[in-house]
Amino acid sequence: MASPDRRVVLTGLGVLSSIGTGVEEFTAGLRAGRSGAGPITAFDTAGFDHSTGCGLGEFDAEAWIQNLPVDSLGPASRFSVSAARMAVADAGLDLGALRERPGVISIGTTDGESRDLDELVETELAHGPAAMDPQVAGRLRAARLSSAVALELGLSDVEAVTIPTACAAGNYAIGYGYDAVRSGDADFALCGGADAMCRKTFAGFYRLGTIAPDHCRPFDIGREGILTGEGAGVLVLEDLQSALARGARIYAEVLGYGLNCDAYHQVAPDRSSVARVMALALENAGVKPHEVDLISAHGTGTKANDITESQAIREIYGDRPPRTVSVKSMLGHTMGAASALAAIACALAITHRFIPPTINHNRTDPECRIDCVPNHAVEADLRIVQNNGLGFGGNNAVAVLGRYEESR
């Protein structure tokens, strides 16, 4: 259980998503059950029978990136840097003061700058290696997703790490930042995840037969798979005393998290491992199952994931689990950004006292047996929310957020 004398709270949010950019638009999108699905434009989809995804469209990175040449950053780095600047602004932090304090930047990703890599490979195959753009080649390193945040914001007393644990990476990054602030190693953390849509990942999921033709329908009897998406979510974490001293708005408190890696299968989830990581998170947070009001599921919309995750939830929570929703029904699967964006959705749900819906829902699969809050948001007084992130290779991460209360 986390030490009670160093509590960690969430005071700033930066959001890039297919249903809204920034906190206000994202909150409105969640409440409305907005769908981000549409034709993929990030790359050429010729040859695929269907090509629906959840893209950002024409995102203006120059509106947020002020100190770095935008062309020096790959698409995912542009997302992470923009979301980080949004989060710092949303937290009301003075950058001059922040530069004098030790911090952590932890950004999770699945693909890094794979969209740029796609472009380079295409050029090499068509015209030879000499034709490849050296500027694009120079921005491939996944480390740029975090280091570029430090450079853009002028932060020098920070540890900048990129965490590549696939679809659970956002929660891994949140856990990393939480530990640093809780222990006193850092005064603040900018943590979350970012990924840009790329042909490599879309084609990989397509070859696995897990790309839905039109909509993502988590937990529905007629679900057909995921929609790939893109975006970024960055959260500002800081010590409670620091937040109170500067009169910061507190969205939520980070109560704890759990991690495991079972290496059971390259792509198939393992029920016992998923149940175990939820139990670890609750134990770390000092929370009993009956105290959890909502679960934000990984909820990909594939047959295997939804059944396995639902069964694991019931293993921990019994026959009456909390309401369990999937924001991927709206956002698509944003890969390394997924659990970070879902954590932001959890914080907003706590703050604004509502439960986002699982959209595109007709009838719940009898093998899932959960209340997924179909199609319409509901008002709810949420105190504790669990956020699941389950990745390929058995990389699993669960974060637990709670409403800030003076005494806990």
Order of alpha helices (4+ residues) and beta strands (2+ residues): beta-beta-alpha-beta-beta-alpha-alpha-beta-alpha-alpha-alpha-beta-alpha-beta-alpha-beta-alpha-beta-alpha-beta-alpha-beta-alpha-alpha-beta-beta-beta-beta
